[in-house]
Amino acid sequence: MKIKIKSILAKLLATENISVEQQNIDTAAFNPTTRTLYIPKWKDMSNSLQDLLIGHEVGHAWDTPAEGWHDAVCSDPTLKGFLNVIEDARIERKIKTRYPGLVKSFYAGYRELFERDFFGVKDVDVNCLPLIDRINLHFKVGPFLNVEFSDSEKLIIDRCSKTETWEDVEALAREIHDKAQEDAEKNK
């Protein structure tokens, strides 16, 4: 990857002088406190995949508040994954609306991740996964999978696709998290 070129792209999309670093990490990340975007050093990354990762993390730069994210994760570490899934759906929807030219890169990039089995679902019946995992797959690689939802779960998917603020994300993530914990207690 030509990190200098992609760094310029990230700064232009973010409309601020964020820092961009390429590291040996599992996935891209954005630190909302230091305003640093981290890009992984993966072998054979297409331009679409690079643009997906940058677009996704710039979405966090635009819309994920450092204080809300940090406070929620610190107060209940088990909530982190739920917040991340719902927030990812929100920021990706918003960044694709803000920059429609990214839509094609997101589709192609997620297709590439799906083909690489990045989500680890190659030999898995995805419809047996917990709701939060199915929500994540639906919003990221839904076009390549047949993720099924009950009627009540479809209402949650609809609510997820309409979150506008961090407060909306946090409320929905807590609701799904609490329900998952209740279900886990019942199944003990």
Secondary structure as a PSIPRED ss2 file (coil, helix, strand):
# PSIPRED VFORMAT (PSIPRED V4.0)

   1 M C   1.000  0.000  0.000
   2 K C   1.000  0.000  0.000
   3 I H   0.000  1.000  0.000
   4 K H   0.000  1.000  0.000
   5 I H   0.000  1.000  0.000
   6 K H   0.000  1.000  0.000
   7 S H   0.000  1.000  0.000
   8 I H   0.000  1.000  0.000
   9 L H   0.000  1.000  0.000
  10 A H   0.000  1.000  0.000
  11 K H   0.000  1.000  0.000
  12 L H   0.000  1.000  0.000
  13 L H   0.000  1.000  0.000
  14 A H   0.000  1.000  0.000
  15 T C   1.000  0.000  0.000
  16 E C   1.000  0.000  0.000
  17 N C   1.000  0.000  0.000
  18 I C   1.000  0.000  0.000
  19 S E   0.000  0.000  1.000
  20 V E   0.000  0.000  1.000
  21 E E   0.000  0.000  1.000
  22 Q E   0.000  0.000  1.000
  23 Q E   0.000  0.000  1.000
  24 N C   1.000  0.000  0.000
  25 I C   1.000  0.000  0.000
  26 D C   1.000  0.000  0.000
  27 T C   1.000  0.000  0.000
  28 A C   1.000  0.000  0.000
  29 A E   0.000  0.000  1.000
  30 F E   0.000  0.000  1.000
  31 N E   0.000  0.000  1.000
  32 P C   1.000  0.000  0.000
  33 T C   1.000  0.000  0.000
  34 T C   1.000  0.000  0.000
  35 R C   1.000  0.000  0.000
  36 T E   0.000  0.000  1.000
  37 L E   0.000  0.000  1.000
  38 Y E   0.000  0.000  1.000
  39 I E   0.000  0.000  1.000
  40 P E   0.000  0.000  1.000
  41 K C   1.000  0.000  0.000
  42 W C   1.000  0.000  0.000
  43 K C   1.000  0.000  0.000
  44 D C   1.000  0.000  0.000
  45 M C   1.000  0.000  0.000
  46 S C   1.000  0.000  0.000
  47 N H   0.000  1.000  0.000
  48 S H   0.000  1.000  0.000
  49 L H   0.000  1.000  0.000
  50 Q H   0.000  1.000  0.000
  51 D H   0.000  1.000  0.000
  52 L H   0.000  1.000  0.000
  53 L H   0.000  1.000  0.000
  54 I H   0.000  1.000  0.000
  55 G H   0.000  1.000  0.000
  56 H H   0.000  1.000  0.000
  57 E H   0.000  1.000  0.000
  58 V H   0.000  1.000  0.000
  59 G H   0.000  1.000  0.000
  60 H H   0.000  1.000  0.000
  61 A H   0.000  1.000  0.000
  62 W H   0.000  1.000  0.000
  63 D H   0.000  1.000  0.000
  64 T C   1.000  0.000  0.000
  65 P C   1.000  0.000  0.000
  66 A H   0.000  1.000  0.000
  67 E H   0.000  1.000  0.000
  68 G H   0.000  1.000  0.000
  69 W H   0.000  1.000  0.000
  70 H H   0.000  1.000  0.000
  71 D H   0.000  1.000  0.000
  72 A H   0.000  1.000  0.000
  73 V H   0.000  1.000  0.000
  74 C H   0.000  1.000  0.000
  75 S H   0.000  1.000  0.000
  76 D C   1.000  0.000  0.000
  77 P H   0.000  1.000  0.000
  78 T H   0.000  1.000  0.000
  79 L H   0.000  1.000  0.000
  80 K H   0.000  1.000  0.000
  81 G H   0.000  1.000  0.000
  82 F H   0.000  1.000  0.000
  83 L H   0.000  1.000  0.000
  84 N H   0.000  1.000  0.000
  85 V H   0.000  1.000  0.000
  86 I H   0.000  1.000  0.000
  87 E H   0.000  1.000  0.000
  88 D H   0.000  1.000  0.000
  89 A H   0.000  1.000  0.000
  90 R H   0.000  1.000  0.000
  91 I H   0.000  1.000  0.000
  92 E H   0.000  1.000  0.000
  93 R H   0.000  1.000  0.000
  94 K H   0.000  1.000  0.000
  95 I H   0.000  1.000  0.000
  96 K H   0.000  1.000  0.000
  97 T H   0.000  1.000  0.000
  98 R H   0.000  1.000  0.000
  99 Y C   1.000  0.000  0.000
 100 P C   1.000  0.000  0.000
 101 G C   1.000  0.000  0.000
 102 L H   0.000  1.000  0.000
 103 V H   0.000  1.000  0.000
 104 K H   0.000  1.000  0.000
 105 S H   0.000  1.000  0.000
 106 F H   0.000  1.000  0.000
 107 Y H   0.000  1.000  0.000
 108 A H   0.000  1.000  0.000
 109 G H   0.000  1.000  0.000
 110 Y H   0.000  1.000  0.000
 111 R H   0.000  1.000  0.000
 112 E H   0.000  1.000  0.000
 113 L H   0.000  1.000  0.000
 114 F H   0.000  1.000  0.000
 115 E H   0.000  1.000  0.000
 116 R C   1.000  0.000  0.000
 117 D C   1.000  0.000  0.000
 118 F C   1.000  0.000  0.000
 119 F C   1.000  0.000  0.000
 120 G C   1.000  0.000  0.000
 121 V C   1.000  0.000  0.000
 122 K C   1.000  0.000  0.000
 123 D C   1.000  0.000  0.000
 124 V C   1.000  0.000  0.000
 125 D C   1.000  0.000  0.000
 126 V H   0.000  1.000  0.000
 127 N H   0.000  1.000  0.000
 128 C H   0.000  1.000  0.000
 129 L C   1.000  0.000  0.000
 130 P C   1.000  0.000  0.000
 131 L H   0.000  1.000  0.000
 132 I H   0.000  1.000  0.000
 133 D H   0.000  1.000  0.000
 134 R H   0.000  1.000  0.000
 135 I H   0.000  1.000  0.000
 136 N H   0.000  1.000  0.000
 137 L H   0.000  1.000  0.000
 138 H H   0.000  1.000  0.000
 139 F H   0.000  1.000  0.000
 140 K H   0.000  1.000  0.000
 141 V H   0.000  1.000  0.000
 142 G H   0.000  1.000  0.000
 143 P H   0.000  1.000  0.000
 144 F H   0.000  1.000  0.000
 145 L C   1.000  0.000  0.000
 146 N C   1.000  0.000  0.000
 147 V C   1.000  0.000  0.000
 148 E C   1.000  0.000  0.000
 149 F C   1.000  0.000  0.000
 150 S C   1.000  0.000  0.000
 151 D H   0.000  1.000  0.000
 152 S H   0.000  1.000  0.000
 153 E H   0.000  1.000  0.000
 154 K H   0.000  1.000  0.000
 155 L H   0.000  1.000  0.000
 156 I H   0.000  1.000  0.000
 157 I H   0.000  1.000  0.000
 158 D H   0.000  1.000  0.000
 159 R H   0.000  1.000  0.000
 160 C H   0.000  1.000  0.000
 161 S C   1.000  0.000  0.000
 162 K C   1.000  0.000  0.000
 163 T C   1.000  0.000  0.000
 164 E C   1.000  0.000  0.000
 165 T C   1.000  0.000  0.000
 166 W H   0.000  1.000  0.000
 167 E H   0.000  1.000  0.000
 168 D H   0.000  1.000  0.000
 169 V H   0.000  1.000  0.000
 170 E H   0.000  1.000  0.000
 171 A H   0.000  1.000  0.000
 172 L H   0.000  1.000  0.000
 173 A H   0.000  1.000  0.000
 174 R H   0.000  1.000  0.000
 175 E H   0.000  1.000  0.000
 176 I H   0.000  1.000  0.000
 177 H H   0.000  1.000  0.000
 178 D H   0.000  1.000  0.000
 179 K H   0.000  1.000  0.000
 180 A H   0.000  1.000  0.000
 181 Q H   0.000  1.000  0.000
 182 E H   0.000  1.000  0.000
 183 D H   0.000  1.000  0.000
 184 A H   0.000  1.000  0.000
 185 E H   0.000  1.000  0.000
 186 K H   0.000  1.000  0.000
 187 N C   1.000  0.000  0.000
 188 K C   1.000  0.000  0.000
